[in-house]
Amino acid sequence: MQCFMIEPRTRLHSLARSFSRMLLILLTLSSALCWSQEHPPKRKVIIDQDAAGPGGTDQQSMLLLIQSPQT
């Protein structure tokens, strides 16, 4: 009578192959979801200030404008 057991190497190879397939599918789906999201168009902002003084009020107002999510 013959024993039809799978060798441990073959089983390990099969598990590694199925894991790599699942990983490939997961990466493909996640990249597709990232690319499908629409980003708002970029806006060009021109700030016309003299920015006088180190850390003056002009520079602080520019930083607030640049860091705003609406800009």
Rosetta constraint file for C-alpha pairs under 8 A:
AtomPair CA 6 CA 10 HARMONIC 6.54 0.50
AtomPair CA 6 CA 11 HARMONIC 6.52 0.50
AtomPair CA 7 CA 11 HARMONIC 6.38 0.50
AtomPair CA 8 CA 12 HARMONIC 6.07 0.50
AtomPair CA 9 CA 13 HARMONIC 6.04 0.50
AtomPair CA 10 CA 14 HARMONIC 6.11 0.50
AtomPair CA 11 CA 15 HARMONIC 6.20 0.50
AtomPair CA 12 CA 16 HARMONIC 6.14 0.50
AtomPair CA 13 CA 17 HARMONIC 6.12 0.50
AtomPair CA 14 CA 18 HARMONIC 6.23 0.50
AtomPair CA 15 CA 19 HARMONIC 6.04 0.50
AtomPair CA 16 CA 20 HARMONIC 6.13 0.50
AtomPair CA 17 CA 21 HARMONIC 6.29 0.50
AtomPair CA 18 CA 22 HARMONIC 6.23 0.50
AtomPair CA 19 CA 23 HARMONIC 6.11 0.50
AtomPair CA 20 CA 24 HARMONIC 6.09 0.50
AtomPair CA 21 CA 25 HARMONIC 6.23 0.50
AtomPair CA 22 CA 26 HARMONIC 6.10 0.50
AtomPair CA 23 CA 27 HARMONIC 6.12 0.50
AtomPair CA 24 CA 28 HARMONIC 6.09 0.50
AtomPair CA 25 CA 29 HARMONIC 6.16 0.50
AtomPair CA 26 CA 30 HARMONIC 6.11 0.50
AtomPair CA 27 CA 31 HARMONIC 6.06 0.50
AtomPair CA 28 CA 32 HARMONIC 6.15 0.50
AtomPair CA 29 CA 33 HARMONIC 6.22 0.50
AtomPair CA 30 CA 34 HARMONIC 6.28 0.50
AtomPair CA 31 CA 35 HARMONIC 6.25 0.50
AtomPair CA 32 CA 36 HARMONIC 6.12 0.50
AtomPair CA 33 CA 37 HARMONIC 6.73 0.50
AtomPair CA 43 CA 71 HARMONIC 6.80 0.50
AtomPair CA 45 CA 71 HARMONIC 7.48 0.50
AtomPair CA 47 CA 62 HARMONIC 7.43 0.50
AtomPair CA 49 CA 58 HARMONIC 6.91 0.50
AtomPair CA 50 CA 58 HARMONIC 7.49 0.50
AtomPair CA 51 CA 56 HARMONIC 7.26 0.50
AtomPair CA 51 CA 58 HARMONIC 5.09 0.50
AtomPair CA 51 CA 59 HARMONIC 5.42 0.50
AtomPair CA 52 CA 56 HARMONIC 6.54 0.50
AtomPair CA 52 CA 58 HARMONIC 6.77 0.50
AtomPair CA 52 CA 59 HARMONIC 7.68 0.50
AtomPair CA 55 CA 59 HARMONIC 5.82 0.50
AtomPair CA 55 CA 60 HARMONIC 6.65 0.50
AtomPair CA 56 CA 60 HARMONIC 6.42 0.50
AtomPair CA 57 CA 61 HARMONIC 6.12 0.50
AtomPair CA 58 CA 62 HARMONIC 6.33 0.50
AtomPair CA 59 CA 63 HARMONIC 6.23 0.50
AtomPair CA 60 CA 64 HARMONIC 6.33 0.50
AtomPair CA 61 CA 65 HARMONIC 6.25 0.50
AtomPair CA 62 CA 66 HARMONIC 6.10 0.50
AtomPair CA 63 CA 67 HARMONIC 6.01 0.50
AtomPair CA 64 CA 68 HARMONIC 6.15 0.50
AtomPair CA 65 CA 71 HARMONIC 6.97 0.50
AtomPair CA 66 CA 71 HARMONIC 6.45 0.50
AtomPair CA 67 CA 71 HARMONIC 7.47 0.50
